[in-house]
Amino acid sequence: MTMRGLGRYIWQEETEAAMKPEDDDRPKKKIAHEIGADLSLVSVEELRERIALLREEIARLEADIGRKQASKSAADAFFKR
C-alpha cells in the first residue's frame, strides 16, 4: 500500500468513527417518564408533572387517530366502499 493509499484509509476510519451516533456531543433529550419505572424516589410534584405530560401525549395521539379516521372515511367515500 502506498502512503497515499494509507492516508485515505486512515481518513476513512477517522470519518467513520466521527459519524458514530454514540460519539454525538449534542445534549440528550431527558426522558420525562419511562413506563414501568420505579416511582419510589419520585416526588408528588414530579408525579403530577409526569401525569400532565402523559395527558398531553394522549391528547396528541387521539388527535392523530381522528385525522387518520377522517382520511380513511374520505378515501372510503371516494372509492364507495
N, CA, C and O atoms as a Maestro MAE file, in Angstrom:
{
 s_m_m2io_version
 :::
 2.0.0
}

f_m_ct {
 s_m_title
 :::
 protein
 m_atom[324] {
  # First column is atom index #
  i_m_mmod_type
  r_m_x_coord
  r_m_y_coord
  r_m_z_coord
  i_m_residue_number
  s_m_chain_name
  s_m_pdb_residue_name
  s_m_pdb_atom_name
  i_m_atomic_number
  :::
  1 25 0.855 -1.179 0.000 1 A "MET " " N  " 7
  2 3 0.000 0.000 0.000 1 A "MET " " CA " 6
  3 2 0.893 1.231 0.000 1 A "MET " " C  " 6
  4 15 1.863 1.309 0.754 1 A "MET " " O  " 8
  5 25 0.560 2.177 -0.841 2 A "THR " " N  " 7
  6 3 1.347 3.408 -0.905 2 A "THR " " CA " 6
  7 2 0.971 4.318 0.244 2 A "THR " " C  " 6
  8 15 -0.043 4.106 0.910 2 A "THR " " O  " 8
  9 25 1.790 5.334 0.477 3 A "MET " " N  " 7
  10 3 1.476 6.310 1.530 3 A "MET " " CA " 6
  11 2 0.173 7.029 1.199 3 A "MET " " C  " 6
  12 15 -0.620 7.327 2.092 3 A "MET " " O  " 8
  13 25 -0.044 7.303 -0.074 4 A "ARG " " N  " 7
  14 3 -1.280 7.974 -0.479 4 A "ARG " " CA " 6
  15 2 -2.494 7.111 -0.133 4 A "ARG " " C  " 6
  16 15 -3.486 7.611 0.397 4 A "ARG " " O  " 8
  17 25 -2.411 5.821 -0.434 5 A "GLY " " N  " 7
  18 3 -3.492 4.900 -0.119 5 A "GLY " " CA " 6
  19 2 -3.670 4.736 1.381 5 A "GLY " " C  " 6
  20 15 -4.797 4.619 1.861 5 A "GLY " " O  " 8
  21 25 -2.579 4.728 2.122 6 A "LEU " " N  " 7
  22 3 -2.646 4.605 3.567 6 A "LEU " " CA " 6
  23 2 -3.335 5.814 4.173 6 A "LEU " " C  " 6
  24 15 -4.145 5.663 5.087 6 A "LEU " " O  " 8
  25 25 -3.036 7.002 3.689 7 A "GLY " " N  " 7
  26 3 -3.681 8.216 4.185 7 A "GLY " " CA " 6
  27 2 -5.178 8.195 3.960 7 A "GLY " " C  " 6
  28 15 -5.942 8.621 4.826 7 A "GLY " " O  " 8
  29 25 -5.599 7.713 2.826 8 A "ARG " " N  " 7
  30 3 -7.024 7.630 2.526 8 A "ARG " " CA " 6
  31 2 -7.698 6.640 3.468 8 A "ARG " " C  " 6
  32 15 -8.819 6.880 3.918 8 A "ARG " " O  " 8
  33 25 -7.027 5.532 3.770 9 A "TYR " " N  " 7
  34 3 -7.589 4.526 4.665 9 A "TYR " " CA " 6
  35 2 -7.744 5.094 6.075 9 A "TYR " " C  " 6
  36 15 -8.784 4.900 6.704 9 A "TYR " " O  " 8
  37 25 -6.746 5.778 6.568 10 A "ILE " " N  " 7
  38 3 -6.817 6.376 7.907 10 A "ILE " " CA " 6
  39 2 -7.905 7.433 7.945 10 A "ILE " " C  " 6
  40 15 -8.664 7.485 8.913 10 A "ILE " " O  " 8
  41 25 -8.010 8.277 6.929 11 A "TRP " " N  " 7
  42 3 -9.039 9.312 6.877 11 A "TRP " " CA " 6
  43 2 -10.424 8.675 6.895 11 A "TRP " " C  " 6
  44 15 -11.331 9.174 7.560 11 A "TRP " " O  " 8
  45 25 -10.586 7.570 6.163 12 A "GLN " " N  " 7
  46 3 -11.886 6.896 6.117 12 A "GLN " " CA " 6
  47 2 -12.237 6.354 7.495 12 A "GLN " " C  " 6
  48 15 -13.381 6.487 7.929 12 A "GLN " " O  " 8
  49 25 -11.286 5.749 8.189 13 A "GLU " " N  " 7
  50 3 -11.556 5.239 9.533 13 A "GLU " " CA " 6
  51 2 -11.929 6.373 10.476 13 A "GLU " " C  " 6
  52 15 -12.869 6.244 11.260 13 A "GLU " " O  " 8
  53 25 -11.203 7.481 10.406 14 A "GLU " " N  " 7
  54 3 -11.493 8.619 11.273 14 A "GLU " " CA " 6
  55 2 -12.859 9.203 10.969 14 A "GLU " " C  " 6
  56 15 -13.592 9.579 11.884 14 A "GLU " " O  " 8
  57 25 -13.209 9.283 9.688 15 A "THR " " N  " 7
  58 3 -14.506 9.818 9.286 15 A "THR " " CA " 6
  59 2 -15.624 8.904 9.771 15 A "THR " " C  " 6
  60 15 -16.624 9.381 10.306 15 A "THR " " O  " 8
  61 25 -15.465 7.608 9.590 16 A "GLU " " N  " 7
  62 3 -16.488 6.670 10.044 16 A "GLU " " CA " 6
  63 2 -16.633 6.725 11.557 16 A "GLU " " C  " 6
  64 15 -17.747 6.664 12.076 16 A "GLU " " O  " 8
  65 25 -15.515 6.838 12.270 17 A "ALA " " N  " 7
  66 3 -15.565 6.927 13.727 17 A "ALA " " CA " 6
  67 2 -16.260 8.208 14.159 17 A "ALA " " C  " 6
  68 15 -17.002 8.206 15.142 17 A "ALA " " O  " 8
  69 25 -16.033 9.293 13.445 18 A "ALA " " N  " 7
  70 3 -16.652 10.570 13.801 18 A "ALA " " CA " 6
  71 2 -18.149 10.554 13.541 18 A "ALA " " C  " 6
  72 15 -18.881 11.345 14.135 18 A "ALA " " O  " 8
  73 25 -18.618 9.678 12.675 19 A "MET " " N  " 7
  74 3 -20.026 9.652 12.315 19 A "MET " " CA " 6
  75 2 -20.850 8.727 13.210 19 A "MET " " C  " 6
  76 15 -22.068 8.652 13.046 19 A "MET " " O  " 8
  77 25 -20.230 8.031 14.138 20 A "LYS " " N  " 7
  78 3 -20.969 7.118 15.007 20 A "LYS " " CA " 6
  79 2 -21.905 7.894 15.915 20 A "LYS " " C  " 6
  80 15 -21.502 8.913 16.476 20 A "LYS " " O  " 8
  81 25 -23.149 7.441 16.078 21 A "PRO " " N  " 7
  82 3 -24.118 8.167 16.906 21 A "PRO " " CA " 6
  83 2 -23.728 8.265 18.373 21 A "PRO " " C  " 6
  84 15 -24.077 9.245 19.031 21 A "PRO " " O  " 8
  85 25 -23.011 7.270 18.907 22 A "GLU " " N  " 7
  86 3 -22.670 7.326 20.314 22 A "GLU " " CA " 6
  87 2 -21.647 8.413 20.629 22 A "GLU " " C  " 6
  88 15 -21.468 8.783 21.789 22 A "GLU " " O  " 8
  89 25 -20.974 8.927 19.593 23 A "ASP " " N  " 7
  90 3 -19.997 9.995 19.787 23 A "ASP " " CA " 6
  91 2 -20.623 11.375 19.654 23 A "ASP " " C  " 6
  92 15 -19.915 12.381 19.701 23 A "ASP " " O  " 8
  93 25 -21.915 11.436 19.492 24 A "ASP " " N  " 7
  94 3 -22.619 12.694 19.289 24 A "ASP " " CA " 6
  95 2 -22.514 13.555 20.549 24 A "ASP " " C  " 6
  96 15 -22.816 13.091 21.649 24 A "ASP " " O  " 8
  97 25 -22.085 14.809 20.386 25 A "ASP " " N  " 7
  98 3 -21.908 15.717 21.521 25 A "ASP " " CA " 6
  99 2 -23.166 16.502 21.859 25 A "ASP " " C  " 6
  100 15 -23.190 17.242 22.843 25 A "ASP " " O  " 8
  101 25 -24.213 16.347 21.053 26 A "ARG " " N  " 7
  102 3 -25.448 17.083 21.338 26 A "ARG " " CA " 6
  103 2 -26.054 16.590 22.643 26 A "ARG " " C  " 6
  104 15 -25.923 15.413 22.981 26 A "ARG " " O  " 8
  105 25 -26.712 17.475 23.377 27 A "PRO " " N  " 7
  106 3 -27.345 17.036 24.632 27 A "PRO " " CA " 6
  107 2 -28.457 16.039 24.356 27 A "PRO " " C  " 6
  108 15 -29.227 16.184 23.407 27 A "PRO " " O  " 8
  109 25 -28.522 15.044 25.191 28 A "LYS " " N  " 7
  110 3 -29.561 14.018 25.052 28 A "LYS " " CA " 6
  111 2 -30.870 14.543 25.632 28 A "LYS " " C  " 6
  112 15 -30.882 15.254 26.637 28 A "LYS " " O  " 8
  113 25 -31.967 14.176 24.979 29 A "LYS " " N  " 7
  114 3 -33.280 14.583 25.461 29 A "LYS " " CA " 6
  115 2 -33.600 13.788 26.729 29 A "LYS " " C  " 6
  116 15 -33.513 12.560 26.742 29 A "LYS " " O  " 8
  117 25 -33.969 14.498 27.784 30 A "LYS " " N  " 7
  118 3 -34.294 13.847 29.040 30 A "LYS " " CA " 6
  119 2 -35.619 13.104 28.892 30 A "LYS " " C  " 6
  120 15 -36.596 13.646 28.376 30 A "LYS " " O  " 8
  121 25 -35.633 11.876 29.344 31 A "ILE " " N  " 7
  122 3 -36.865 11.096 29.311 31 A "ILE " " CA " 6
  123 2 -37.735 11.574 30.462 31 A "ILE " " C  " 6
  124 15 -37.320 11.531 31.620 31 A "ILE " " O  " 8
  125 25 -38.938 12.028 30.145 32 A "ALA " " N  " 7
  126 3 -39.833 12.564 31.167 32 A "ALA " " CA " 6
  127 2 -40.451 11.448 31.993 32 A "ALA " " C  " 6
  128 15 -40.639 11.592 33.201 32 A "ALA " " O  " 8
  129 25 -40.762 10.347 31.349 33 A "HIS " " N  " 7
  130 3 -41.353 9.230 32.082 33 A "HIS " " CA " 6
  131 2 -41.094 7.948 31.311 33 A "HIS " " C  " 6
  132 15 -41.287 7.885 30.096 33 A "HIS " " O  " 8
  133 25 -40.664 6.952 32.019 34 A "GLU " " N  " 7
  134 3 -40.457 5.645 31.420 34 A "GLU " " CA " 6
  135 2 -41.524 4.711 31.980 34 A "GLU " " C  " 6
  136 15 -41.641 4.545 33.194 34 A "GLU " " O  " 8
  137 25 -42.289 4.113 31.099 35 A "ILE " " N  " 7
  138 3 -43.363 3.214 31.513 35 A "ILE " " CA " 6
  139 2 -42.772 2.073 32.345 35 A "ILE " " C  " 6
  140 15 -41.811 1.422 31.934 35 A "ILE " " O  " 8
  141 25 -43.359 1.846 33.513 36 A "GLY " " N  " 7
  142 3 -42.919 0.759 34.378 36 A "GLY " " CA " 6
  143 2 -41.741 1.096 35.286 36 A "GLY " " C  " 6
  144 15 -41.256 0.233 36.017 36 A "GLY " " O  " 8
  145 25 -41.275 2.357 35.243 37 A "ALA " " N  " 7
  146 3 -40.127 2.751 36.059 37 A "ALA " " CA " 6
  147 2 -40.488 2.762 37.541 37 A "ALA " " C  " 6
  148 15 -41.652 2.925 37.909 37 A "ALA " " O  " 8
  149 25 -39.475 2.586 38.380 38 A "ASP " " N  " 7
  150 3 -39.657 2.642 39.833 38 A "ASP " " CA " 6
  151 2 -40.010 4.072 40.227 38 A "ASP " " C  " 6
  152 15 -39.283 5.007 39.891 38 A "ASP " " O  " 8
  153 25 -41.099 4.241 40.922 39 A "LEU " " N  " 7
  154 3 -41.572 5.576 41.306 39 A "LEU " " CA " 6
  155 2 -41.310 5.898 42.770 39 A "LEU " " C  " 6
  156 15 -41.733 6.951 43.248 39 A "LEU " " O  " 8
  157 25 -40.636 5.033 43.480 40 A "SER " " N  " 7
  158 3 -40.461 5.224 44.919 40 A "SER " " CA " 6
  159 2 -39.665 6.477 45.279 40 A "SER " " C  " 6
  160 15 -39.863 7.030 46.361 40 A "SER " " O  " 8
  161 25 -38.784 6.935 44.415 41 A "LEU " " N  " 7
  162 3 -37.966 8.116 44.711 41 A "LEU " " CA " 6
  163 2 -38.470 9.378 44.018 41 A "LEU " " C  " 6
  164 15 -37.804 10.412 44.060 41 A "LEU " " O  " 8
  165 25 -39.625 9.307 43.391 42 A "VAL " " N  " 7
  166 3 -40.167 10.442 42.643 42 A "VAL " " CA " 6
  167 2 -41.111 11.228 43.550 42 A "VAL " " C  " 6
  168 15 -41.965 10.648 44.220 42 A "VAL " " O  " 8
  169 25 -40.950 12.545 43.564 43 A "SER " " N  " 7
  170 3 -41.787 13.393 44.423 43 A "SER " " CA " 6
  171 2 -43.214 13.480 43.874 43 A "SER " " C  " 6
  172 15 -43.471 13.175 42.710 43 A "SER " " O  " 8
  173 25 -44.125 13.900 44.738 44 A "VAL " " N  " 7
  174 3 -45.521 14.070 44.340 44 A "VAL " " CA " 6
  175 2 -45.619 15.097 43.215 44 A "VAL " " C  " 6
  176 15 -46.363 14.892 42.255 44 A "VAL " " O  " 8
  177 25 -44.884 16.188 43.322 45 A "GLU " " N  " 7
  178 3 -44.915 17.234 42.288 45 A "GLU " " CA " 6
  179 2 -44.416 16.693 40.950 45 A "GLU " " C  " 6
  180 15 -45.003 16.975 39.905 45 A "GLU " " O  " 8
  181 25 -43.343 15.921 40.983 46 A "GLU " " N  " 7
  182 3 -42.839 15.350 39.733 46 A "GLU " " CA " 6
  183 2 -43.832 14.344 39.159 46 A "GLU " " C  " 6
  184 15 -43.983 14.260 37.940 46 A "GLU " " O  " 8
  185 25 -44.498 13.593 40.000 47 A "LEU " " N  " 7
  186 3 -45.533 12.677 39.515 47 A "LEU " " CA " 6
  187 2 -46.644 13.448 38.812 47 A "LEU " " C  " 6
  188 15 -47.127 13.028 37.760 47 A "LEU " " O  " 8
  189 25 -47.048 14.572 39.392 48 A "ARG " " N  " 7
  190 3 -48.084 15.406 38.757 48 A "ARG " " CA " 6
  191 2 -47.608 15.937 37.405 48 A "ARG " " C  " 6
  192 15 -48.380 15.988 36.447 48 A "ARG " " O  " 8
  193 25 -46.342 16.331 37.333 49 A "GLU " " N  " 7
  194 3 -45.787 16.816 36.063 49 A "GLU " " CA " 6
  195 2 -45.784 15.706 35.021 49 A "GLU " " C  " 6
  196 15 -46.105 15.940 33.856 49 A "GLU " " O  " 8
  197 25 -45.425 14.507 35.440 50 A "ARG " " N  " 7
  198 3 -45.422 13.376 34.509 50 A "ARG " " CA " 6
  199 2 -46.833 13.065 34.026 50 A "ARG " " C  " 6
  200 15 -47.037 12.772 32.848 50 A "ARG " " O  " 8
  201 25 -47.815 13.127 34.939 51 A "ILE " " N  " 7
  202 3 -49.212 12.887 34.556 51 A "ILE " " CA " 6
  203 2 -49.652 13.915 33.520 51 A "ILE " " C  " 6
  204 15 -50.312 13.571 32.540 51 A "ILE " " O  " 8
  205 25 -49.284 15.182 33.739 52 A "ALA " " N  " 7
  206 3 -49.649 16.235 32.783 52 A "ALA " " CA " 6
  207 2 -49.019 15.963 31.417 52 A "ALA " " C  " 6
  208 15 -49.679 16.114 30.389 52 A "ALA " " O  " 8
  209 25 -47.746 15.563 31.401 53 A "LEU " " N  " 7
  210 3 -47.081 15.234 30.131 53 A "LEU " " CA " 6
  211 2 -47.759 14.067 29.433 53 A "LEU " " C  " 6
  212 15 -47.952 14.085 28.217 53 A "LEU " " O  " 8
  213 25 -48.119 13.054 30.212 54 A "LEU " " N  " 7
  214 3 -48.772 11.889 29.619 54 A "LEU " " CA " 6
  215 2 -50.159 12.244 29.075 54 A "LEU " " C  " 6
  216 15 -50.568 11.735 28.031 54 A "LEU " " O  " 8
  217 25 -50.875 13.109 29.778 55 A "ARG " " N  " 7
  218 3 -52.194 13.550 29.281 55 A "ARG " " CA " 6
  219 2 -52.048 14.316 27.970 55 A "ARG " " C  " 6
  220 15 -52.854 14.145 27.055 55 A "ARG " " O  " 8
  221 25 -51.008 15.170 27.878 56 A "GLU " " N  " 7
  222 3 -50.753 15.900 26.625 56 A "GLU " " CA " 6
  223 2 -50.448 14.927 25.494 56 A "GLU " " C  " 6
  224 15 -50.905 15.113 24.367 56 A "GLU " " O  " 8
  225 25 -49.676 13.894 25.797 57 A "GLU " " N  " 7
  226 3 -49.337 12.905 24.778 57 A "GLU " " CA " 6
  227 2 -50.570 12.117 24.358 57 A "GLU " " C  " 6
  228 15 -50.740 11.830 23.173 57 A "GLU " " O  " 8
  229 25 -51.424 11.766 25.296 58 A "ILE " " N  " 7
  230 3 -52.673 11.064 24.969 58 A "ILE " " CA " 6
  231 2 -53.529 11.929 24.055 58 A "ILE " " C  " 6
  232 15 -54.086 11.430 23.078 58 A "ILE " " O  " 8
  233 25 -53.641 13.221 24.359 59 A "ALA " " N  " 7
  234 3 -54.422 14.133 23.516 59 A "ALA " " CA " 6
  235 2 -53.832 14.207 22.109 59 A "ALA " " C  " 6
  236 15 -54.572 14.240 21.126 59 A "ALA " " O  " 8
  237 25 -52.519 14.231 22.012 60 A "ARG " " N  " 7
  238 3 -51.857 14.273 20.700 60 A "ARG " " CA " 6
  239 2 -52.142 12.999 19.916 60 A "ARG " " C  " 6
  240 15 -52.399 13.052 18.713 60 A "ARG " " O  " 8
  241 25 -52.097 11.863 20.589 61 A "LEU " " N  " 7
  242 3 -52.374 10.586 19.930 61 A "LEU " " CA " 6
  243 2 -53.824 10.492 19.483 61 A "LEU " " C  " 6
  244 15 -54.108 10.016 18.384 61 A "LEU " " O  " 8
  245 25 -54.743 10.944 20.333 62 A "GLU " " N  " 7
  246 3 -56.163 10.913 19.970 62 A "GLU " " CA " 6
  247 2 -56.451 11.834 18.785 62 A "GLU " " C  " 6
  248 15 -57.268 11.499 17.927 62 A "GLU " " O  " 8
  249 25 -55.791 12.983 18.730 63 A "ALA " " N  " 7
  250 3 -55.963 13.891 17.596 63 A "ALA " " CA " 6
  251 2 -55.474 13.232 16.308 63 A "ALA " " C  " 6
  252 15 -56.089 13.387 15.253 63 A "ALA " " O  " 8
  253 25 -54.376 12.503 16.397 64 A "ASP " " N  " 7
  254 3 -53.851 11.822 15.216 64 A "ASP " " CA " 6
  255 2 -54.800 10.709 14.772 64 A "ASP " " C  " 6
  256 15 -54.987 10.494 13.575 64 A "ASP " " O  " 8
  257 25 -55.393 10.009 15.723 65 A "ILE " " N  " 7
  258 3 -56.396 8.992 15.385 65 A "ILE " " CA " 6
  259 2 -57.548 9.642 14.627 65 A "ILE " " C  " 6
  260 15 -58.006 9.111 13.615 65 A "ILE " " O  " 8
  261 25 -58.019 10.789 15.113 66 A "GLY " " N  " 7
  262 3 -59.108 11.499 14.447 66 A "GLY " " CA " 6
  263 2 -58.758 11.871 13.017 66 A "GLY " " C  " 6
  264 15 -59.576 11.706 12.111 66 A "GLY " " O  " 8
  265 25 -57.536 12.378 12.807 67 A "ARG " " N  " 7
  266 3 -57.096 12.746 11.445 67 A "ARG " " CA " 6
  267 2 -57.046 11.521 10.540 67 A "ARG " " C  " 6
  268 15 -57.463 11.579 9.383 67 A "ARG " " O  " 8
  269 25 -56.538 10.421 11.068 68 A "LYS " " N  " 7
  270 3 -56.423 9.212 10.255 68 A "LYS " " CA " 6
  271 2 -57.791 8.622 9.938 68 A "LYS " " C  " 6
  272 15 -58.014 8.131 8.832 68 A "LYS " " O  " 8
  273 25 -58.709 8.668 10.901 69 A "GLN " " N  " 7
  274 3 -60.062 8.165 10.638 69 A "GLN " " CA " 6
  275 2 -60.757 9.031 9.595 69 A "GLN " " C  " 6
  276 15 -61.457 8.507 8.728 69 A "GLN " " O  " 8
  277 25 -60.575 10.346 9.666 70 A "ALA " " N  " 7
  278 3 -61.177 11.241 8.677 70 A "ALA " " CA " 6
  279 2 -60.607 10.962 7.291 70 A "ALA " " C  " 6
  280 15 -61.341 10.958 6.303 70 A "ALA " " O  " 8
  281 25 -59.319 10.733 7.221 71 A "SER " " N  " 7
  282 3 -58.686 10.429 5.940 71 A "SER " " CA " 6
  283 2 -59.208 9.117 5.373 71 A "SER " " C  " 6
  284 15 -59.482 9.016 4.177 71 A "SER " " O  " 8
  285 25 -59.348 8.112 6.234 72 A "LYS " " N  " 7
  286 3 -59.873 6.819 5.787 72 A "LYS " " CA " 6
  287 2 -61.322 6.950 5.340 72 A "LYS " " C  " 6
  288 15 -61.716 6.354 4.338 72 A "LYS " " O  " 8
  289 25 -62.120 7.722 6.069 73 A "SER " " N  " 7
  290 3 -63.531 7.922 5.687 73 A "SER " " CA " 6
  291 2 -63.628 8.610 4.332 73 A "SER " " C  " 6
  292 15 -64.470 8.253 3.507 73 A "SER " " O  " 8
  293 25 -62.770 9.592 4.104 74 A "ALA " " N  " 7
  294 3 -62.769 10.298 2.817 74 A "ALA " " CA " 6
  295 2 -62.384 9.350 1.691 74 A "ALA " " C  " 6
  296 15 -62.982 9.386 0.615 74 A "ALA " " O  " 8
  297 25 -61.387 8.501 1.931 75 A "ALA " " N  " 7
  298 3 -60.966 7.534 0.912 75 A "ALA " " CA " 6
  299 2 -62.072 6.519 0.665 75 A "ALA " " C  " 6
  300 15 -62.333 6.161 -0.484 75 A "ALA " " O  " 8
  301 25 -62.726 6.049 1.722 76 A "ASP " " N  " 7
  302 3 -63.825 5.088 1.575 76 A "ASP " " CA " 6
  303 2 -64.968 5.715 0.764 76 A "ASP " " C  " 6
  304 15 -65.558 5.056 -0.091 76 A "ASP " " O  " 8
  305 25 -65.271 6.970 1.033 77 A "ALA " " N  " 7
  306 3 -66.348 7.646 0.302 77 A "ALA " " CA " 6
  307 2 -65.977 7.830 -1.168 77 A "ALA " " C  " 6
  308 15 -66.817 7.681 -2.056 77 A "ALA " " O  " 8
  309 25 -64.717 8.155 -1.409 78 A "PHE " " N  " 7
  310 3 -64.245 8.362 -2.788 78 A "PHE " " CA " 6
  311 2 -64.324 7.059 -3.579 78 A "PHE " " C  " 6
  312 15 -64.733 7.062 -4.740 78 A "PHE " " O  " 8
  313 25 -63.944 5.971 -2.971 79 A "PHE " " N  " 7
  314 3 -63.952 4.683 -3.665 79 A "PHE " " CA " 6
  315 2 -65.234 3.913 -3.434 79 A "PHE " " C  " 6
  316 15 -65.354 2.769 -3.873 79 A "PHE " " O  " 8
  317 25 -66.212 4.526 -2.742 80 A "LYS " " N  " 7
  318 3 -67.548 3.978 -2.491 80 A "LYS " " CA " 6
  319 2 -67.486 2.537 -1.998 80 A "LYS " " C  " 6
  320 15 -68.013 1.622 -2.629 80 A "LYS " " O  " 8
  321 25 -66.839 2.363 -0.875 81 A "ARG " " N  " 7
  322 3 -66.733 1.013 -0.283 81 A "ARG " " CA " 6
  323 2 -68.027 0.592 0.314 81 A "ARG " " C  " 6
  324 15 -68.128 -0.509 0.855 81 A "ARG " " O  " 8
  :::
 }
 m_bond[323] {
  # First column is bond index #
  i_m_from
  i_m_to
  i_m_order
  :::
  1 1 2 1
  2 2 3 1
  3 3 4 2
  4 3 5 1
  5 5 6 1
  6 6 7 1
  7 7 8 2
  8 7 9 1
  9 9 10 1
  10 10 11 1
  11 11 12 2
  12 11 13 1
  13 13 14 1
  14 14 15 1
  15 15 16 2
  16 15 17 1
  17 17 18 1
  18 18 19 1
  19 19 20 2
  20 19 21 1
  21 21 22 1
  22 22 23 1
  23 23 24 2
  24 23 25 1
  25 25 26 1
  26 26 27 1
  27 27 28 2
  28 27 29 1
  29 29 30 1
  30 30 31 1
  31 31 32 2
  32 31 33 1
  33 33 34 1
  34 34 35 1
  35 35 36 2
  36 35 37 1
  37 37 38 1
  38 38 39 1
  39 39 40 2
  40 39 41 1
  41 41 42 1
  42 42 43 1
  43 43 44 2
  44 43 45 1
  45 45 46 1
  46 46 47 1
  47 47 48 2
  48 47 49 1
  49 49 50 1
  50 50 51 1
  51 51 52 2
  52 51 53 1
  53 53 54 1
  54 54 55 1
  55 55 56 2
  56 55 57 1
  57 57 58 1
  58 58 59 1
  59 59 60 2
  60 59 61 1
  61 61 62 1
  62 62 63 1
  63 63 64 2
  64 63 65 1
  65 65 66 1
  66 66 67 1
  67 67 68 2
  68 67 69 1
  69 69 70 1
  70 70 71 1
  71 71 72 2
  72 71 73 1
  73 73 74 1
  74 74 75 1
  75 75 76 2
  76 75 77 1
  77 77 78 1
  78 78 79 1
  79 79 80 2
  80 79 81 1
  81 81 82 1
  82 82 83 1
  83 83 84 2
  84 83 85 1
  85 85 86 1
  86 86 87 1
  87 87 88 2
  88 87 89 1
  89 89 90 1
  90 90 91 1
  91 91 92 2
  92 91 93 1
  93 93 94 1
  94 94 95 1
  95 95 96 2
  96 95 97 1
  97 97 98 1
  98 98 99 1
  99 99 100 2
  100 99 101 1
  101 101 102 1
  102 102 103 1
  103 103 104 2
  104 103 105 1
  105 105 106 1
  106 106 107 1
  107 107 108 2
  108 107 109 1
  109 109 110 1
  110 110 111 1
  111 111 112 2
  112 111 113 1
  113 113 114 1
  114 114 115 1
  115 115 116 2
  116 115 117 1
  117 117 118 1
  118 118 119 1
  119 119 120 2
  120 119 121 1
  121 121 122 1
  122 122 123 1
  123 123 124 2
  124 123 125 1
  125 125 126 1
  126 126 127 1
  127 127 128 2
  128 127 129 1
  129 129 130 1
  130 130 131 1
  131 131 132 2
  132 131 133 1
  133 133 134 1
  134 134 135 1
  135 135 136 2
  136 135 137 1
  137 137 138 1
  138 138 139 1
  139 139 140 2
  140 139 141 1
  141 141 142 1
  142 142 143 1
  143 143 144 2
  144 143 145 1
  145 145 146 1
  146 146 147 1
  147 147 148 2
  148 147 149 1
  149 149 150 1
  150 150 151 1
  151 151 152 2
  152 151 153 1
  153 153 154 1
  154 154 155 1
  155 155 156 2
  156 155 157 1
  157 157 158 1
  158 158 159 1
  159 159 160 2
  160 159 161 1
  161 161 162 1
  162 162 163 1
  163 163 164 2
  164 163 165 1
  165 165 166 1
  166 166 167 1
  167 167 168 2
  168 167 169 1
  169 169 170 1
  170 170 171 1
  171 171 172 2
  172 171 173 1
  173 173 174 1
  174 174 175 1
  175 175 176 2
  176 175 177 1
  177 177 178 1
  178 178 179 1
  179 179 180 2
  180 179 181 1
  181 181 182 1
  182 182 183 1
  183 183 184 2
  184 183 185 1
  185 185 186 1
  186 186 187 1
  187 187 188 2
  188 187 189 1
  189 189 190 1
  190 190 191 1
  191 191 192 2
  192 191 193 1
  193 193 194 1
  194 194 195 1
  195 195 196 2
  196 195 197 1
  197 197 198 1
  198 198 199 1
  199 199 200 2
  200 199 201 1
  201 201 202 1
  202 202 203 1
  203 203 204 2
  204 203 205 1
  205 205 206 1
  206 206 207 1
  207 207 208 2
  208 207 209 1
  209 209 210 1
  210 210 211 1
  211 211 212 2
  212 211 213 1
  213 213 214 1
  214 214 215 1
  215 215 216 2
  216 215 217 1
  217 217 218 1
  218 218 219 1
  219 219 220 2
  220 219 221 1
  221 221 222 1
  222 222 223 1
  223 223 224 2
  224 223 225 1
  225 225 226 1
  226 226 227 1
  227 227 228 2
  228 227 229 1
  229 229 230 1
  230 230 231 1
  231 231 232 2
  232 231 233 1
  233 233 234 1
  234 234 235 1
  235 235 236 2
  236 235 237 1
  237 237 238 1
  238 238 239 1
  239 239 240 2
  240 239 241 1
  241 241 242 1
  242 242 243 1
  243 243 244 2
  244 243 245 1
  245 245 246 1
  246 246 247 1
  247 247 248 2
  248 247 249 1
  249 249 250 1
  250 250 251 1
  251 251 252 2
  252 251 253 1
  253 253 254 1
  254 254 255 1
  255 255 256 2
  256 255 257 1
  257 257 258 1
  258 258 259 1
  259 259 260 2
  260 259 261 1
  261 261 262 1
  262 262 263 1
  263 263 264 2
  264 263 265 1
  265 265 266 1
  266 266 267 1
  267 267 268 2
  268 267 269 1
  269 269 270 1
  270 270 271 1
  271 271 272 2
  272 271 273 1
  273 273 274 1
  274 274 275 1
  275 275 276 2
  276 275 277 1
  277 277 278 1
  278 278 279 1
  279 279 280 2
  280 279 281 1
  281 281 282 1
  282 282 283 1
  283 283 284 2
  284 283 285 1
  285 285 286 1
  286 286 287 1
  287 287 288 2
  288 287 289 1
  289 289 290 1
  290 290 291 1
  291 291 292 2
  292 291 293 1
  293 293 294 1
  294 294 295 1
  295 295 296 2
  296 295 297 1
  297 297 298 1
  298 298 299 1
  299 299 300 2
  300 299 301 1
  301 301 302 1
  302 302 303 1
  303 303 304 2
  304 303 305 1
  305 305 306 1
  306 306 307 1
  307 307 308 2
  308 307 309 1
  309 309 310 1
  310 310 311 1
  311 311 312 2
  312 311 313 1
  313 313 314 1
  314 314 315 1
  315 315 316 2
  316 315 317 1
  317 317 318 1
  318 318 319 1
  319 319 320 2
  320 319 321 1
  321 321 322 1
  322 322 323 1
  323 323 324 2
  :::
 }
}
